[in-house]
Amino acid sequence: MLRGMRKASSNWLGKIIMATVMGVLIISFGVWGIADIFRGFGQSTLAKVGHTEISAEQFRQIYTERLQQIGRQFGRPLTMDQARAFGLDRQVLQQTIAEAALDEEARRLGLGQSNDETMRMIFNDPNFKGVNGAFDPTRFQTVIRQFGFSEQRYIADQRRVSLRRQIAGTIGAGLEPPKVLLDALARFQNEQRSIEYVKLDAAQAGAIDAPSPETLAAYFDDHKTQFRAPEYRKLSFVAVTPEEIGKWSEVSDEDARKIFEQRRDRLGTPERRQVSQIVFPNAEEAMAARNRIASGLSFEDLAKERGLNPSDVDLGLIAKSAIVDPAIANAAFSLQSGEVSQPEQGRFGTALVKIGKIEPGVEPSYESSAANLKKEIASERARAKVAELRDKMEDERGGGASVIEAAQKLGLTAVTIDAVDRSGRLSSGQPALNIPRGLDVVSQAFNSDVGVDNDPIQFNGGYVWYDVLAITPSRERNLDEVKDQVEAKWRDDQITSRLRAKATDMVQKLEQGGKLADEAAQAGLNVETAGGFKRDASVPGLPAGAVAAAFRTAKDGVGQTPVAGANAWIVFRVTDVSVPPVDLASDEMKKLKESVQRGLTDEQLAEYITKLESEIGTSVNQAAFAQVTGANN
């Protein structure tokens, strides 16, 4: 399946179709082969791109940060094995090389960007804006820390990204997707199907007698690998992060109130108003227009008379601080809803202002903000403590102390997990809940060994030290250990086998001219319908496998499909296939065109970078790459 997913996503059309499946797993620039550039050299350098060297430690940091980002989005750590299975190791390497190649090209072309322009881009980034719509320094620091950046490193990185975009924008300029392609994709995406179906469940399988000891033993022998005990590792770790060290209850109300007063304006929600304005060249014209409004002419009709579109008049639902002209702002926030102002002399002429909807502001209270403010203050205070404890932990570790011993000496709390498998599950099968979300300590432990002095993991603005205390090898279980599980699995297989046979028999009868209603009545089932759904639809009561199967079946054709994760089977008939007319001017088509255009740009940029890498010279240290990504463990 993974091989198929990678194949499907290897071209731009595949990326469009696979986007919802792969999500965060698709890396920018796509996938282009670099297998021919691998050759060995010094262990400290992982790759060379022109005059740029990418050290093994530098790539380790990039790769670890990427896996942690994806782990946070999944809600659980992504192991090294899983990352390699999805091809993430090669994708991150290819992206790193591509970025270095573009950086080399930017230097060769003499491209640059001023500090002011870089800061303007950061200030305008919506990810860093607070509730009042303005740049929030605290939010900025919090967000970049979550992704492992210091302020200086993030600014430098954004400058490089901007220069790469200049090159990419030039490469992709003027690309226009063919209309016939857009039409074909739109028809594919918008095709709709309707089906009638029945659902066979365990009740249709009938009574299943308990297996004899001989039958159960034989089944177990044929399926031993399914019941094999995984390798478990006992590990201990201690997290030294601002969140772990900072205790919000230790911050006084006095300190929190000081911060609250400093940020009162940002913590609250300002009053916002729907503001419209018409600007006149002089006060006389403005007054004449105001008199006409007083006589019954609407503000909107006045705008039409002057040849203004709604977008020329409407300033939107905005706060007073967002209106750049103070005179207009004061006028707008002194009116009632529906009122039109007297002529107001502003910076750009004399204006009439009308107020529509008014959203009252929300005055912040200290009580509602105290907890978050205290946590934030405690976290900031803890950052200095993190650096201090990091040095002390390293000193203790350097002196031969284990993680547990060092933690005890420094007054820290170490966590010990007696047995955890590669997926982060305990021997009970439940996930290990005492591992912080996003912390990739399990896969790191499985790439280490007992007695190894491991480097700390950078995590949430701090560090995590860990030891592997013991290893329990994977082993085959005997039947007595898993008898209940084996019998349950045998019973499920029996039900599945019977349902498959019944579904196949029903399909054969339908193909020979039978009616689904008659077959359903004979089996004591109800016929259900689902109509007008698309390929990516989530239809209530209908499993995704049945939706996919319906789109593989012609009109009036019949089919069957199992229900994933349940002892059930679906038998269906496709009753209708339709393709609504394509409106090239619709928002949906505009989005599709943008997606295709991005795909074409990615393909062209990939070809450009491949050529660039060849011209400037690119090489990769395969041994160092395997060591960083865990491929040689």
Summary of the structure (lengths in Angstrom):
residues: 633
radius of gyration: 32.2
end to end distance: 23.8
largest distance: 103.5
contacts: 1808
relative contact order: 0.17
helix: 52%
strand: 18%
